[in-house]
């Protein structure tokens, strides 16, 4: 079991076993599938510039990953989304790809830049899982009182483990 991230001279390190790597790779792959390029308009210039749709996502996970910029101004929020969502999706895909390219069982040595990509990717996984599992601030109490036979137990424990990894990674980077 991982002891979390540690700071190194070149960045950060972590020891992950094969099961942990498998879970991370699976979850990152799922998020990667969610953030594939969104729809672009019919205008060739808009497609060339990567300008996307202005409609907010219907999927609650995507709505959490790509929230509205202005909750009180739908028009401004739509315009902001139109010019930024494609770039945000590119960034999320790049972060996920970094995790997939670097995650392996054993001790991992990551540069600070790779560590930052891992941090963003883990955050995206936690956001997606949190929405799907309807996580609240009472998660620790919920897990403590939950039977291991509960069908949500493995997913909630995974969410909790990702929270731990994210916390140790933040501490190691700063």
Secondary structure, 3 states (H helix, E strand, C coil): CCCCCEECCCEEEEEECHHHHHHHHHHHHHHHHHCCCCCECCCHHHHHHCCECCCCCCCHHHHHHCCCCCCCCHHHHHHHHHHHHHHHHHHHHHHHHHHHHHCCCEEEEEEHHHHHHHHHHHHHHHHHHHHHHCCCCCHHHHHHHCCCCCCCHHHHHHHHHHHHHHHHHHHHHC
